[in-house]
Amino acid sequence: MASNLTRQAISESFIRLLNQYPLDKITVRQIVEGCGVNRNTFYYHYRDIYALLQEIFDQEAAKVISNHRNYESWQEGLIESARFALENKQAVYHVYSSAHRDYFARYLDQVAGDLIHSFAVEQAQGLDVDPEDMHYIEIVCKYAVMGMIYEWVERHMRDDVEHIISRMGELFEGEVRRVLENAAGLSRQE
């Protein structure tokens, strides 16, 4: 239990710093001073700052993914995943604009991939869609969602992300089902 509290304190200290400074300007020393542990304690739990960053994104992704069955729509899940970014705008922007952007990209890929997969499976009910076609459809949808989020972050998260995601859902309403029906029809022709 104490180990989890220590990890949480280290994580919170790091996020506070990341909301103030670019990723490459943060040191282990600053992190441990911010939470009252020593360097050895940090290194007992984490190989380096990037392992800590990975854990934070993994935990955030796990929260969204574990709750995906409770969401009414993929949009609701995506809005939930954006809450961390909204609460830590500068931190997310610092990661996104760093040489270590791939940590954010993996997080977004995980979350969007899970939400879109669940949505596509639900939309494909009653259709005989070739698994390869299903995979292609999921990839296109996932990258559309990811592109939208990248654009939002690129614009310094100034826009109302809930509106953007909701509007995207409205614009695409019924289209995924139509594409899946098309794919099922093509499968029958072959």
Residue pairs with C-beta under 8 A, 6 or more apart in sequence:
3 45
6 37
6 41
6 45
7 45
7 55
9 35
9 36
9 37
10 31
10 32
10 35
10 37
10 41
10 42
10 45
10 46
10 52
11 52
11 55
11 56
12 35
13 31
13 32
13 34
13 35
14 26
14 31
14 34
14 49
14 52
14 53
14 56
15 56
15 88
15 91
16 34
17 26
17 30
17 31
17 34
18 26
18 88
18 90
18 91
18 94
18 95
19 88
19 89
19 90
19 91
19 94
20 90
21 94
22 94
22 97
22 98
23 49
23 53
23 94
23 95
23 98
23 100
24 98
24 99
26 49
28 39
28 42
28 43
28 48
28 49
29 39
31 42
31 49
31 52
32 38
32 39
32 41
32 42
45 52
46 52
46 55
50 100
50 103
53 95
53 100
53 103
54 103
57 103
57 104
57 106
57 107
58 107
60 81
60 84
60 107
61 81
61 107
61 110
61 111
64 77
64 80
64 81
64 111
64 114
64 115
65 110
65 111
65 114
67 77
67 80
68 77
68 114
68 115
68 118
69 118
71 77
71 80
71 115
73 119
73 169
74 115
74 116
74 118
74 119
74 145
74 169
75 165
75 166
75 168
75 169
77 111
77 115
78 111
78 112
78 115
78 145
78 149
78 165
79 161
79 162
79 165
79 166
81 108
81 111
81 115
82 149
82 161
82 162
82 165
84 92
85 92
85 153
85 157
85 161
86 157
86 161
89 156
89 157
92 104
92 153
92 157
93 153
93 156
93 157
95 101
95 103
95 104
96 104
96 153
96 154
104 153
105 146
108 146
108 149
108 150
109 142
109 146
112 142
112 145
112 146
112 149
113 138
113 142
115 145
116 138
116 141
116 142
116 145
117 138
119 141
119 176
120 134
120 137
120 138
120 141
120 176
120 180
123 176
123 177
123 180
124 134
124 180
124 184
127 180
127 181
127 183
127 184
128 184
128 187
128 188
129 137
129 180
129 183
129 184
129 187
130 183
130 186
130 187
133 183
133 186
133 187
134 180
134 183
137 176
137 179
137 180
137 183
141 176
144 168
145 168
148 164
148 165
148 168
152 159
152 161
152 164
